[in-house]
């Protein structure tokens, strides 16, 4: 009975923090279930109720739901931006590798390397891609994705209660930090990415493209297959 989880970064997994990226549990109420098979669709009513042993107000459950939903949205923002940045890096680096040797292409190769490093600086503030197994988070600094997911776990679907005041304050703090990093990504698009695109176009080379996040994710997933 969970809502859809946060967007994913191809080839990346939060491991022990993954539950924090799940969508919130549906609130008590009346819903409709739809099943489609063989061209036929059947619907039925479904009512979700609070465990009668749990003493919690609808307002508290709504607050928990709202914060979980907001955490999911911030994790999706991280995944979308990281996916786009990695896609731009892949395009720029592939372009540089394909250029013929010679001093006439040295400026483009250097610009590609500089752009790559600037994108990495921002990406590595919002996501920790060195994590490749359980407990890797003990070896590498937690970035914003893990901090949001950790908060999501504390505002748990398994606990029928309102978020604590410190939890709400932590969300606002993390969101402010994320807004700052995503503004840096936007600024890079306006400056360095744009300048690299112009340089490539001036040399008659197809420029790199900042693809929509879902398209960039699709392309990266195909490369991982």
C-alpha positions as CSV (number, residue, x, y, z in Angstrom):
1,X,0.0,0.0,0.0
2,X,2.9,2.3,-0.7
3,X,3.0,5.2,-3.1
4,X,5.7,5.2,-5.8
5,X,9.2,5.6,-4.5
6,X,11.9,8.2,-5.4
7,X,13.5,8.2,-8.8
8,X,16.6,6.1,-9.3
9,X,20.1,6.7,-10.5
10,X,21.0,4.0,-13.0
11,X,23.5,1.5,-11.5
12,X,23.3,3.1,-8.1
13,X,21.6,1.7,-5.0
14,X,21.2,3.1,-1.5
15,X,21.6,-0.3,0.1
16,X,20.8,-0.2,3.8
17,X,19.2,3.3,3.4
18,X,17.0,2.2,0.5
19,X,13.7,2.0,2.7
20,X,14.1,5.7,3.2
21,X,13.5,6.2,-0.6
22,X,10.2,4.3,-0.6
23,X,7.0,6.2,-1.1
24,X,4.7,6.9,1.9
25,X,2.1,4.5,3.0
26,X,-1.4,5.3,1.8
27,X,-3.5,7.0,4.5
28,X,-6.6,5.3,6.0
29,X,-9.6,5.8,3.7
30,X,-11.6,4.3,0.8
31,X,-9.8,3.4,-2.4
32,X,-10.5,1.6,-5.7
33,X,-8.5,-1.4,-6.9
34,X,-8.2,-1.9,-10.6
35,X,-7.0,-5.1,-12.3
36,X,-6.6,-5.3,-16.1
37,X,-5.8,-8.6,-17.8
38,X,-6.6,-10.0,-21.3
39,X,-8.2,-6.7,-22.3
40,X,-10.7,-6.8,-19.5
41,X,-10.7,-4.6,-16.4
42,X,-12.3,-5.3,-13.0
43,X,-12.6,-2.9,-10.1
44,X,-13.3,-3.3,-6.5
45,X,-13.5,-1.1,-3.4
46,X,-10.9,-1.2,-0.8
47,X,-10.9,0.4,2.7
48,X,-7.7,0.9,4.6
49,X,-8.1,1.2,8.4
50,X,-5.8,2.0,11.2
51,X,-4.8,-0.9,13.4
52,X,-7.3,-0.7,16.3
53,X,-4.5,-1.3,18.8
54,X,-2.8,2.0,17.7
55,X,-3.9,5.2,19.2
56,X,-3.0,7.9,16.6
57,X,-4.9,10.9,15.2
58,X,-5.7,11.4,11.5
59,X,-3.7,14.7,11.8
60,X,-0.6,12.9,13.0
61,X,-0.8,10.4,10.1
62,X,-1.3,13.2,7.6
63,X,1.8,15.0,8.9
64,X,3.8,11.7,8.6
65,X,2.5,11.2,5.1
66,X,3.3,14.8,4.0
67,X,6.9,14.7,5.2
68,X,7.5,11.2,3.7
69,X,6.2,12.6,0.4
70,X,8.4,15.6,0.6
71,X,11.5,13.5,1.3
72,X,10.6,11.3,-1.7
73,X,10.4,14.4,-3.9
74,X,13.8,15.7,-2.7
75,X,15.4,12.3,-3.4
76,X,13.9,12.4,-6.8
77,X,15.4,15.8,-7.4
78,X,18.8,14.4,-6.4
79,X,18.4,11.4,-8.7
80,X,17.3,13.5,-11.7
81,X,20.1,16.1,-11.3
82,X,22.8,13.4,-10.8
83,X,21.6,11.4,-13.8
84,X,21.7,14.5,-16.0
85,X,25.1,15.5,-14.8
86,X,26.5,12.0,-15.4
87,X,24.9,12.1,-18.9
88,X,26.6,15.4,-19.7
89,X,29.9,14.1,-18.4
90,X,29.6,11.0,-20.5
91,X,28.8,13.0,-23.7
92,X,31.7,15.5,-23.1
93,X,34.2,12.7,-22.3
94,X,33.1,10.6,-25.3
95,X,33.5,13.7,-27.6
96,X,37.0,14.4,-26.3
97,X,38.1,10.7,-26.8
98,X,36.9,10.7,-30.4
99,X,38.7,13.9,-31.5
100,X,41.7,13.4,-33.7
101,X,45.1,14.0,-32.1
102,X,46.5,17.4,-32.7
103,X,46.9,20.8,-31.0
104,X,43.8,22.1,-32.8
105,X,41.7,20.0,-30.5
106,X,43.6,20.5,-27.3
107,X,41.3,23.3,-26.2
108,X,38.2,21.2,-26.5
109,X,39.8,18.3,-24.7
110,X,40.8,20.6,-21.8
111,X,37.4,22.2,-21.7
112,X,35.8,18.7,-21.5
113,X,38.1,17.7,-18.7
114,X,37.4,21.0,-16.8
115,X,33.6,20.6,-17.3
116,X,33.9,17.0,-16.0
117,X,35.6,18.0,-12.8
118,X,33.1,20.9,-12.2
119,X,30.2,18.6,-12.6
120,X,31.7,16.0,-10.3
121,X,32.2,18.5,-7.6
122,X,28.4,19.3,-7.6
123,X,27.3,15.7,-8.1
124,X,29.5,14.4,-5.3
125,X,27.8,16.8,-2.9
126,X,24.4,15.4,-3.5
127,X,25.1,11.7,-4.0
128,X,27.7,9.2,-2.8
129,X,28.4,6.9,-5.8
130,X,31.3,5.2,-4.1
131,X,28.8,3.1,-2.2
132,X,28.6,-0.2,-4.0
133,X,27.7,-2.6,-1.2
134,X,26.1,-2.8,2.3
135,X,27.9,-0.9,5.0
136,X,29.9,1.1,2.4
137,X,28.3,4.2,4.0
138,X,30.6,3.5,7.0
139,X,33.6,4.1,4.8
140,X,32.5,7.1,2.8
141,X,31.0,10.5,3.9
142,X,27.2,10.6,3.8
143,X,26.0,13.0,1.0
144,X,22.5,14.6,0.8
145,X,20.9,11.5,-0.7
146,X,21.9,9.3,2.3
147,X,20.9,12.0,4.7
148,X,17.5,12.4,3.2
149,X,17.0,8.6,3.0
150,X,18.1,8.3,6.7
151,X,15.6,10.9,7.6
152,X,13.0,9.0,5.6
153,X,13.7,5.9,7.6
154,X,13.2,7.8,10.9
155,X,9.9,9.1,9.6
156,X,9.1,5.4,9.1
157,X,6.1,3.7,7.3
158,X,6.4,1.2,10.2
159,X,5.6,3.8,12.8
160,X,2.1,5.3,13.1
161,X,3.1,8.7,14.5
162,X,3.7,12.3,13.5
163,X,7.3,13.4,12.7
164,X,9.2,14.9,15.6
165,X,10.1,18.6,15.6
166,X,13.8,17.8,15.2
167,X,13.0,15.7,12.2
168,X,11.0,18.5,10.6
169,X,13.8,20.9,11.2
170,X,16.3,18.5,9.7
171,X,14.3,18.2,6.6
172,X,14.3,22.0,6.1
173,X,18.0,22.1,6.7
174,X,18.7,19.4,4.1
175,X,16.3,21.0,1.6
176,X,18.2,24.3,1.9
177,X,21.5,22.5,1.3
178,X,20.1,20.7,-1.7
179,X,18.6,23.9,-3.2
180,X,22.1,25.4,-3.0
181,X,23.7,22.5,-4.9
182,X,21.0,22.3,-7.5
183,X,21.4,26.0,-8.1
184,X,25.1,25.4,-8.7
185,X,24.0,22.7,-11.3
186,X,21.7,25.3,-12.9
187,X,24.5,27.8,-13.0
188,X,26.9,25.3,-14.6
189,X,24.3,24.8,-17.3
190,X,24.1,28.5,-18.0
191,X,27.8,29.0,-18.0
192,X,30.2,26.1,-18.5
193,X,27.9,23.7,-20.3
194,X,26.7,26.5,-22.6
195,X,30.3,27.6,-23.3
196,X,31.3,24.0,-24.1
197,X,28.4,23.6,-26.4
198,X,29.4,26.8,-28.3
199,X,33.0,25.7,-28.5
200,X,32.0,22.3,-30.0
201,X,29.6,24.0,-32.4
202,X,32.4,26.4,-33.5
203,X,34.5,23.4,-34.4
204,X,31.7,21.8,-36.3
205,X,31.2,19.1,-33.6
206,X,27.6,18.1,-32.5
207,X,27.2,19.7,-29.0
208,X,26.4,17.9,-25.8
209,X,22.8,18.0,-24.7
210,X,21.3,18.3,-21.2
211,X,18.6,15.7,-21.8
212,X,15.4,15.5,-19.6
213,X,16.1,13.4,-16.6
214,X,13.9,10.5,-17.7
215,X,15.5,10.3,-21.1
216,X,19.0,10.5,-19.6
217,X,18.0,7.7,-17.1
218,X,16.7,5.6,-20.0
219,X,20.0,6.0,-22.0
220,X,22.1,5.1,-19.0
221,X,20.0,2.1,-18.1
222,X,20.5,0.8,-21.7
223,X,24.3,1.2,-21.3
224,X,24.2,-0.9,-18.2
225,X,22.3,-3.8,-19.8
